[in-house]
Amino acid sequence: MTWEGTPHHTTGTGGPVRLALTGEFQLTVDGRWLTVPHSVERVLAYLALAERPVSRTKLASALWLVSSEQQAANNLRTTLWRVGRADARLLSADSDRLRLSPTVRVDLVELSGFAQRLIHDPQADDLSRLPLLIEHAELLPDWDDEWVVADRERFRLLRLEALERAASALIARGRLGEALVAALASVQSEPLRESASRLVVQVHVAEGNLAEALRWYREYRTLLGRELGIEPSRLMRQLVEPLLRPGVTMQ
């Protein structure tokens, strides 16, 4: 399928097309990292996040907010021509609507599905692939477009929940080292999130590192008091109360 302003050709050879939106924008065609203008990046990213056909008018107005309607349409037409120069397989069109081609693999879509599986029913195969979710932490971190910010927050919360569910599942399986890595990844993304810090304390207690568990609790309590002026919840305190009793030996 071709669209207005796009040459009827493809530079690809039929190999895979991949679009990475976590971390830096990266377009890979036939195994090669393809550098494209930022206007092309924005069109591809917008359509990838939309996950549905978008009218040309809406796409142009969303990407060129401060331009007139005519100028935005011209900008879109030029950008679509550049998309086609990169690879005509990237987009498909239906009447006045554009969408990312279904053959383009988007890392955010795959990671979101992966995170959903970890949340609802973490299986051994998915738990073994957890480093993928740890490595890909943020959606287009250097972009400040409003339509990116909303999806960035959505993915951030989904990822945090998935990391914590995975950490809990790993604790239950006795895979404490992996559980700690997952819990710490969640803490790194959101230091004030108590559920993540509780998992860190829980792992340390399970490993018998009682002094480390108590140290982590005290540091978190200090952070929470300094930033929000509140105390940890009862659930958090219950984890360390046995460590404060006389006769408990710290390691």
Secondary structure, 3 states (H helix, E strand, C coil): CCCCCCCCCCCCCCCCEEEECECCCEEEECCEEECCCHHHHHHHHHHHHHCCCEEHHHHHHHHCCCCCHHHHHHHHHHHHHHHHHHCCCCEEEECCEEEECCCEEEHHHHHHHHHHHHHHCCCHHHHHCHHHHHHCCCECCCCCCHHHHHHHHHHHHHHHHHHHHHHHHHHHCCCHHHHHHHHHHHHHHCCCCHHHHHHHHHHHHHHCCHHHHHHHHHHHHHHHHHHHCCCCCHHHHHHHHHHHCCCCCCC
